[in-house]
Amino acid sequence: MNEDAADADVLVVGYGPVGQVLSIMLAQRGWRVTVVEKYVEPYNLPRAVSFDRHVGRILGTIGVADALAPVSELTKDYVVVNGEGRTLMHFELNHDDRYRWPEATSFYQPGLESALVGRGEQLPGLRVLRGFEAVGLTEEDDSVRLTVRSKDGERVLAARWLVGCDGANSFVRKRLGVSVSASDYAADWMACDVMPHDTAQFPSQNVQVADPAQPRVDLSAGPSHSRWEFMRLPGQSFEDFDTVENAWRLLTHFGVNPDNATLQRYVAYTCLGRNADRWRSRGPGRVFIAGDAAHVMPPHAGQGMCTGIRDVTNLAWKLHLVLAGSAGEELLDSYEAERRPDAQRTIDMSVNLAELIGTVDPAVAGYRDSALLAVRGADDAPSRDPEAFARPGEEALKAGLFQQSADGLFAGPDSRIVPQARTGRADAGELCGGTFVLLSLDDPETLVEPVLAGRLGALGCSIVHLTPDVDIDGTYTAWLKEAVLAPAALVRPDFHVYGAAGTRAEMTEMLNALVNDLAQDVSTLP
């Protein structure tokens, strides 16, 4: 394909939060991105209501942090109570106000999308075609062609790569003929998005009510917004369940009625756990899927949107390196290898929570309550164990792009993500995220050979000497000494650790491994 004839370097199908984040990440790296969105206007009602600290850090790398402040608030501790109001589980969320991103943030999705759209409009390489529906897709050895239809007819768009971020009913996934693996769990729930007239009457919550008589959920959906959800009970038809009258009836569980609140939206949906069996097309392999196009899960862990944003964060920097000629196309094989297992773990966790909360058999619920109350013990205090509450996306990679020893294991201590930390540098922000970063307690010149420093520079890698005026709280220093057990670590653009080194020889070995993993032609490097 003649590159000048291409409409874009990357085509993105779907412009929800996942497609928005991907498009921004690519466009702010200088690539031409064309987005196809079948709806003419943005969907101006909430769906997702929370994101975790990892996703917050990701959003910080694309310049929307300040715009989110008016539409977000701290998420309360995660609490599960039974029908009698007794606390079965209580996980304390650590909100360390030294850092920009708390453990979890409750937000109003239309506000998030407005911030993302606004950021996209600042990028000259990003073009959004609203009112265009994808209806055809073909791959060639060096390009992808997408047929789109609008009110004015059909046209064909061309690009080097395409990513389907087009939701659970993804056209792209279906066009690729990709099957899905589903869990046995399925349940119907109703989500009610409400604006209380007096927010003091309905303070923000993060409570799952495991009541066999009526499983339900009480959540913040951002400042002045609440989300209440209810499970359809056995014996009730879906048609009777999915009515505005039933929505108001269910809301009385929380004291909500038309006199004290406005019902913005109610929607009944089937709660599923599902993961696509392939995330990349066969053959030329120029098409990928991400977000709900690749996986869906129950909302009880608040990880649906988060998982999708992690998908595209992983894919964006790899596409960038391939487009720039800094990595071979083989690098893109690591996208599915890294992201699909993490999505499956998150699906499994979400399904387990949904089954726990949605038990409707009183006898089973009684056994559950007894077991969980016994685990809590007599002190009834919230869990402060950092490992007690699963943090999707922060777990170690099991396969993919990280330094491996001869036996295939991680050569360093772990491939989890680098911690969040404050910095004294004038450019504020975090030291990591968006590019490769080499963090070093020692003077980098003593560890990195000049030729390898040049190769890191060709990757856009920053080399940071962690002096006290840079690592002002000592967070990175403590992490390297106590967790990494080495004076230097190479951090990927998505915050995951690639590897660690303690000597000049180990640094040379690690950086040569990176060159090999990126399938680079060393003769083209500095």
ABEGO torsion letter per residue (X at the ends): XBAAABABABBBBEABAAAAAAAAAAAAAGBBBBBBBABABBBABBABABBBAAAAAAAAAAGAAAAAAAABBBBBBBBBBBAAGBBABBBBBBBBAABABBABBBBBAAAAAAAAAAAAAABAABBBBBGBBBABBBBBAABBBBBBBBAAEBBBBBBABBBBAAEAABAAAAAAGBBBBBBABBBBBBBBBBBBABAAABBBBBBBBBBAABBBBBBBAEBGBBBBBBBBBBGBBAAAABBAAAAAAAAAAAGBBAAABBBABBBBBBBBBBBBABABBBEAGABBBBEAAABBBBAAAGAAAAAAAAAAAAAAAAAAAAAAGABBAAAAAAAAAAAAAAAAAAAAAAAAAAAAAABABAAAAAAAAAAAAAAAEAAGBBBABAAABBBBGABBBABEBBBBBAAGBBABABABBBBBBBBABAAEEBABEGBBBBBBABBAAAABBAAAAAAAAAAGBBBBBBBAAABAAGAAAAAAAAAAGBABBBBBAAGBBABBBABAAAAAAAAAAAAAAAGBBAAABX
